Each structure stands twice: as C-alpha cells, then as structure tokens.
Amino acid sequence: MKHPEQEEEFKFDNMSREDLKKIEKSMKNPEFMGLLNEYMVEISDPKNKNEYDEYLRQLEREKELPKHMKIAEIKPKFCFRTFLVAQKNKRHEMKFFINMCESEYLERPGC
C-alpha cells in the first residue's frame, strides 16, 4: 500500500474503458449492490455520520489525508424537483430531486 503522499490524484477523465466496464459489471452484481447499499445506509445514519466526520477531521488535524484530498463542508442551498417524461406518451415516468449545495472548494456554477 502506498503512503498517502505517494498517491496520484484520482480523476474520472483518466479512467479507461476497461475501468468503466469493471464498474458497470460491479453495479450489476447483486452481492456488490447489497454491500454498497449497506454502506450507504450506515453512513446515512446520523450517529455514524458524526463518527465518520470526526475521524476525517482527526486525519486532517494529524495531516494524514492524501495531499490532493480536502475535507469540504457542504452547505445546502436549494432543491429542484423534476420529472423524466416518456417520449411515446408524454407521461411522467419518474419524479426525482436534485439537491444543490455549495462549498468553498467548488467553483460557482456558470453558463
């Protein structure tokens, strides 16, 4: 295992087609999706979230985070509610929400 300072910055645009295919294959694997779901439920639980946040702050204080990693405090701003619409019958197929937030590390949106 590499020391955190030796890790290269991860960027999605550096992923190969093979990497993307591996991710796609994993997302179709029920066992993997079950584990991912368990993890998402665990980190969504407020009592666990506080523990994870404190652990990350400890790593930051002790300068043990990888060089390229920063801990961002996300501030909620607003939420969009929108729909996917079927092309055939123009009916709403699915309602979903897009949560918008801000952080000192994110660029302001623009057109």
N, C-alpha and C positions, 0 to 999 in steps of 0.2 A: 504494500500500500504506500502510495506517495505521501510525502509530507504536504500539508495544505499549501505551503508556499510554492511547491513544485507543480501544483495542478494548473492546467491550462483553463482559460476562461471558456465556459461552455456557451456555444451559440447555435441556435436552431438552424441557421443558414449553412452551418458546416456539416450538417447531417447528410449521410449518403442515402441513396435509395434503399440500400440494404438495411441501414438503421431504421428507416421509416417502415420497411416491411416487417422488421422484428417487432416494432411497437404495435403495428396493426395486428400481427399474429397474436401477440400477448393480449390485446384488447378483446380478441375473440375467444380466449381461453377462459372457461368458466371458473377454474381454480384461481387464476390470476385476478380476475374481476372480483371474486369473493374476497380475496386478500386486500385488494385495493379498496373495496367498499368498507371492510372492517377498519382499515387505516383512516379513511375519510370520516367514519363515524367517531372513531377515537379522538382524532384531532379537532372535531367539531364540538365535542363535549367541553363546556366552559371550564370545568375543573382541570381537565387535561390540557386545554389550551393555555391556561395560566402557567402550568408546569413547563410546557414546551417553550413558552415565551421567556420565562425566567432562565431556562437552560441556554437559550440563544443569547440572552443578554450577558450571561456569565461568560460564554465563549467570546463574546465581543469585548468585555472588560479585560479578559485574560489574553486578548489578541490571538485567539486560536481559530478564528474564522479564516477560511481561504482568502488570499489577498483580494480577489475580484468580488468577494461576497460582501454585501452590505445589508444590514437589517433595516427594512423600511417600515415605518409606521404608516399604515394605510388609514386615510381619513375618508369615511363615506361622504358622498356628495348627493347623488340622486339615483333614481332607478327608472328605467324605461320598461314599459310593458308593451309587448309586440306579439305578432302572430305570424305563423307560417301559413300560407294560403295555397290550397291545391290549384294547379293550373287548369285542370279539367273542369271542375265545377265551381271554382272561385269561392269555396267554403273554407272557413278557418279549420286547419288541421291540428294546430298545436299552439298553445299560448306559452310564452316564455318571457323571462325577465332578464334585463341586462343591468347589472349593478355598476355604477360609475363611482370611481374613487380617485383620490389624489395622494401623492407622496412627494416629498422633496426630491426624490431620485427619478421621478417620471417627468418626461417632457410634457409641456402643456399641449393639449390637442390643437390641431390646426387643419386647415384645408389646403 
